Amino acid sequence: MSKYQHANSAIEQAVTAGVSEGLDREEILLALIVSSVAAYRDAAGKKAVRDALLYELGEVEGATDTQFIRSR
């Protein structure tokens, strides 16, 4: 299983668990973003987080399949 398949599985599990407890899907996803950014900062440093976020924000329209590109 790829790193993105693991991440997507974890996202689906978190959303399913939260929704079953009455939480809003969008709020769960936002909490995942915030928590992931903090964990990535701790693991890779502030510059890596900033670079990754700027890249992802530049691709927010979905024109590039970043998961495909990064998995290579």
C-alpha positions in Angstrom: 0.0 0.0 0.0 1.3 3.5 -0.9 1.8 6.3 1.6 -1.2 8.0 0.0 -3.4 5.0 0.3 -2.5 4.8 4.0 -3.2 8.5 4.5 -6.5 8.2 2.6 -7.5 5.2 4.7 -6.7 7.1 7.9 -8.8 10.1 6.7 -11.7 7.9 5.9 -11.5 6.2 9.3 -11.4 9.5 11.1 -14.3 10.9 9.2 -16.4 7.8 9.6 -15.7 7.7 13.4 -16.4 11.4 13.9 -19.5 11.5 11.8 -20.8 8.5 13.8 -20.4 10.6 16.9 -22.3 13.5 15.4 -19.4 15.6 14.3 -19.4 17.6 11.0 -17.3 16.1 8.2 -15.8 19.4 7.2 -14.7 20.1 10.8 -13.1 16.7 11.1 -11.2 17.3 7.9 -10.0 20.7 9.1 -8.9 19.1 12.4 -6.9 16.6 10.4 -5.2 19.4 8.4 -4.3 21.3 11.5 -3.0 18.2 13.3 -1.1 17.0 10.2 0.6 20.3 9.7 1.7 20.3 13.4 3.0 16.7 13.2 4.8 17.4 9.9 6.4 20.5 11.4 7.7 18.5 14.3 9.0 15.8 12.0 10.4 17.9 9.1 10.7 21.4 10.3 9.1 24.8 9.6 10.6 25.3 6.1 9.4 21.9 4.9 5.9 22.6 6.1 5.9 26.0 4.5 7.2 24.7 1.2 4.7 21.8 1.1 1.7 24.1 2.0 2.7 26.7 -0.6 3.0 23.9 -3.3 -0.4 22.4 -2.3 -2.1 25.8 -2.3 -0.8 26.4 -5.7 -2.4 23.2 -6.9 -5.7 23.6 -5.0 -7.6 23.7 -8.3 -6.6 20.1 -8.9 -4.9 20.6 -12.3 -2.0 18.4 -11.3 -2.2 14.9 -9.8 0.2 15.6 -7.0 -0.2 12.2 -5.4 0.8 10.5 -8.6 3.8 12.9 -9.1 5.0 12.5 -5.5 4.6 8.7 -5.5 7.2 8.4 -8.3 
